Amino acid sequence: EIVMTQSPATLSVSPGERATLSCRASQSVSSKLAWYQQKPGQAPRLLIYGASTRATGIPARFSGSGSGTEFTLTISSLQSEDFAVYYCQQYNNWPRTFGQGTKVEIK
Amino acid sequence: EVQLVESGGGLVPPGGSLRLSCAASEFSFSDYYLSWVRQAPGKGLEWVANIKQDGSEKNYVDSVKGRFTISRDNAQNSLYLQMNSLRAEDTAIYYCVGGGWYATYWGQGTLVTVSS
């Protein structure tokens, strides 16, 4: 099983600032990496797939990069609605596995 | 707008069974792999099972193999998860998901609580 490790566990950011979230895979997943956003009491929402392709309706301030074992999700200018938990997920192998999440909170 | 609506969750004693259902609308149901993803209270996400468009291929995470069965009815636009021999660690919100590689569409989830 591929283990996905996200860092940091919590990121404190001021509105308007840039946020950079990291995700590392225990072995290469090529570019088969997705990112999700989850707000309290809601289902997750797909943000990015293929490591860097934004899902339908996702604002351009969200961008993904990386390949192999190292990935990054960048939120260029945090809006109030972006404070949430973010998960990465690999789909190169079965079982599909998620990172433990990064909580982005208001500084 | 795509809608995935889960039902069938509830309280069940350890060793019991439960069948979850997911009804889809505004969605090309038969074109998609479908999956179940769960989230224990206050915890992260776990991909439980997926099923190919025609039902010919199914995959399960090790922790549920032999206990859970995923199935689908394309004529009814419905996805199912039969859960047997339930354990306390199966307690979670179960999400119906459109997609077998990454989760494009999500239902609102149904809570399964395994407790005596």
Boltz contact constraints between the chains, C-beta under 6 A:
constraints:
  - contact:
      token1: [A, 34]
      token2: [B, 102]
      max_distance: 6.0
  - contact:
      token1: [A, 43]
      token2: [B, 95]
      max_distance: 6.0
  - contact:
      token1: [A, 43]
      token2: [B, 106]
      max_distance: 6.0
  - contact:
      token1: [A, 43]
      token2: [B, 108]
      max_distance: 6.0
  - contact:
      token1: [A, 43]
      token2: [B, 109]
      max_distance: 6.0
  - contact:
      token1: [A, 46]
      token2: [B, 104]
      max_distance: 6.0
  - contact:
      token1: [A, 49]
      token2: [B, 102]
      max_distance: 6.0
  - contact:
      token1: [A, 87]
      token2: [B, 45]
      max_distance: 6.0
  - contact:
      token1: [A, 91]
      token2: [B, 101]
      max_distance: 6.0
  - contact:
      token1: [A, 91]
      token2: [B, 102]
      max_distance: 6.0
  - contact:
      token1: [A, 94]
      token2: [B, 59]
      max_distance: 6.0
  - contact:
      token1: [A, 95]
      token2: [B, 47]
      max_distance: 6.0
  - contact:
      token1: [A, 95]
      token2: [B, 61]
      max_distance: 6.0
  - contact:
      token1: [A, 96]
      token2: [B, 47]
      max_distance: 6.0
  - contact:
      token1: [A, 98]
      token2: [B, 44]
      max_distance: 6.0
  - contact:
      token1: [A, 98]
      token2: [B, 45]
      max_distance: 6.0
  - contact:
      token1: [A, 100]
      token2: [B, 44]
      max_distance: 6.0
  - contact:
      token1: [A, 101]
      token2: [B, 44]
      max_distance: 6.0
